[in-house]
Amino acid sequence: MRLENKVAVVTGAASGMGKSIAVLYGKEGAKVVVSDINEEGANQTVDEIKANGGDAIAIMANVAKEEDIQNLIDTAVNTYGTLDILVNNAGIMDNFEPAGDIEDDKWERVFAINTTSVMRATRKAIPIFLEKEKGVIINVASAGGLQGARAGAAYTASKHAVVGFTKNTGFMYAQKGIRCNAIAPGGVETNISSSMTGVNQFGIGRIQPGLGFNPRIGKPEEIANVALFLASDESSFVNGAVITADAGWTSY
Ligand SMILES: NC(=O)c1ccc[n+]([C@@H]2O[C@H](COP(=O)([O-])OP(=O)(O)OC[C@H]3O[C@@H](n4cnc5c(N)ncnc54)[C@H](O)[C@@H]3O)[C@@H](O)[C@H]2O)c1
């Protein structure tokens, strides 16, 4: 039980990696606040955690809305008394658009969900962590936050921003008992493609050759294991880091 009595908030926990992270945290003894825009899916994750003997609640939150993030963290604290672990996981893809084809609406939506939400949830958690002089933040970035052509320009820029935000936050609060790290997954078998509204043929064509170097697609559980390490005290010396989990795709 590596997370016994810890209170963890996981965004985007109705599906994919967020769901796997929430379920694994529950098995490791954490009280899990399962948050998603998809309330039904979040409830299913809660049911799974409870079926395993764990403790969890579902909170509907659209991470693109500041008031939803305020409510999410406030409800977590009101329900379980505190917050120990924040996992900023919710995210969406773009449609592989290169710069010349970006529409303002799409750019702003990708940044609101993938990037601004990470800042807002972190900003809300920091005073709680400062008071306790302890806290962990885990941001699910992407191989697209490190490399230039894993998605379109908007997604790539949004995840590079998450990487920069992670490093800055990790360093700023390093002497306050707060750690902030990111995971950069490669291709993982989830429902992320359902967030796409089309495919830019030029963009996907440019990216296609690199897909051939991907050794394999990962399972969400393989990312959850990294998120468990980062949440637990086993990673006490790891801060401001980006852990790549991609079977070696980016090492080519
Ligand atoms: N799947 C991959 O290959 C891959 C690779 C690298 C990084 N990522 C990142 O992993 C994270 C998790 O994605 P996934 O692959 O598990 O996808 P997924 O679509 O299976 O899960 C994402 C979850 O986020 C939720 N979500 C979407 N918009 C939201 C919003 N506005 N507010 C709250 N919740 C919202 C969805 O409802 C869904 O439950 C994302 O940040 C994604 O960018 C995915």
The ligand as a Tripos MOL2 file, in Angstrom:
@<TRIPOS>MOLECULE
LIG
   44    48     1     0     0
SMALL
NO_CHARGES

@<TRIPOS>ATOM
      1 N1         -3.0470    7.9470  -25.9460 N.am      1 LIG1
      2 C1         -1.8740    8.3900  -26.3040 C.2       1 LIG1
      3 O1         -1.2380    7.8230  -27.2190 O.2       1 LIG1
      4 C2         -1.2420    9.5560  -25.5860 C.ar      1 LIG1
      5 C3          0.1170    9.7950  -25.7740 C.ar      1 LIG1
      6 C4          0.7260   10.8290  -25.0930 C.ar      1 LIG1
      7 C5         -0.0090   11.5950  -24.2210 C.ar      1 LIG1
      8 N2         -1.3360   11.3740  -24.0490 N.ar      1 LIG1
      9 C6         -2.0510   12.1980  -23.0700 C.3       1 LIG1
     10 O2         -2.5950   11.3700  -22.0810 O.3       1 LIG1
     11 C7         -3.6710   12.0490  -21.4410 C.3       1 LIG1
     12 C8         -4.8280   11.0840  -21.2800 C.3       1 LIG1
     13 O3         -5.3640   10.7610  -22.5310 O.3       1 LIG1
     14 P1         -5.7860    9.2810  -22.9650 P.3       1 LIG1
     15 O4         -4.8850    8.8800  -24.0540 O.co2     1 LIG1
     16 O5         -5.9420    8.4270  -21.7880 O.co2     1 LIG1
     17 O6         -7.1840    9.6040  -23.6820 O.3       1 LIG1
     18 P2         -8.6970    9.2340  -23.3610 P.3       1 LIG1
     19 O7         -9.4940    9.9950  -24.3830 O.co2     1 LIG1
     20 O8         -8.8970    7.7590  -23.2690 O.co2     1 LIG1
     21 O9         -8.9410    9.8650  -21.9180 O.3       1 LIG1
     22 C9         -8.9660   11.2570  -21.7400 C.3       1 LIG1
     23 C10       -10.0670   11.6140  -20.7470 C.3       1 LIG1
     24 O10       -10.0620   13.0370  -20.5970 O.3       1 LIG1
     25 C11       -11.4130   13.4830  -20.5650 C.3       1 LIG1
     26 N3        -11.5220   14.8710  -20.9780 N.ar      1 LIG1
     27 C12       -11.4400   15.3800  -22.2350 C.ar      1 LIG1
     28 N4        -11.6780   16.6880  -22.2030 N.ar      1 LIG1
     29 C13       -11.9340   17.0120  -20.9160 C.ar      1 LIG1
     30 C14       -12.2800   18.2180  -20.2450 C.ar      1 LIG1
     31 N5        -12.4250   19.3620  -20.9170 N.pl3     1 LIG1
     32 N6        -12.4560   18.1810  -18.9140 N.ar      1 LIG1
     33 C15       -12.3300   17.0230  -18.2280 C.ar      1 LIG1
     34 N7        -12.0280   15.8530  -18.8070 N.ar      1 LIG1
     35 C16       -11.8440   15.8540  -20.1260 C.ar      1 LIG1
     36 C17       -12.1520   12.5320  -21.5100 C.3       1 LIG1
     37 O11       -13.5550   12.5350  -21.2550 O.3       1 LIG1
     38 C18       -11.4700   11.2060  -21.2290 C.3       1 LIG1
     39 O12       -12.1510   10.4970  -20.2160 O.3       1 LIG1
     40 C19        -3.9600   13.2680  -22.3080 C.3       1 LIG1
     41 O13        -3.4250   14.4120  -21.6860 O.3       1 LIG1
     42 C20        -3.2340   12.9590  -23.5940 C.3       1 LIG1
     43 O14        -2.8640   14.1190  -24.2890 O.3       1 LIG1
     44 C21        -1.9760   10.3580  -24.7220 C.ar      1 LIG1
@<TRIPOS>BOND
     1     1     2 1
     2     2     3 2
     3     2     4 1
     4     4     5 ar
     5     4    44 ar
     6     5     6 ar
     7     6     7 ar
     8     7     8 ar
     9     8     9 1
    10     8    44 ar
    11     9    10 1
    12     9    42 1
    13    10    11 1
    14    11    12 1
    15    11    40 1
    16    12    13 1
    17    13    14 1
    18    14    15 2
    19    14    16 1
    20    14    17 1
    21    17    18 1
    22    18    19 2
    23    18    20 1
    24    18    21 1
    25    21    22 1
    26    22    23 1
    27    23    24 1
    28    23    38 1
    29    24    25 1
    30    25    26 1
    31    25    36 1
    32    26    27 ar
    33    26    35 ar
    34    27    28 ar
    35    28    29 ar
    36    29    30 ar
    37    29    35 ar
    38    30    31 1
    39    30    32 ar
    40    32    33 ar
    41    33    34 ar
    42    34    35 ar
    43    36    37 1
    44    36    38 1
    45    38    39 1
    46    40    41 1
    47    40    42 1
    48    42    43 1
@<TRIPOS>SUBSTRUCTURE
     1 LIG1         1 GROUP 0 **** ****
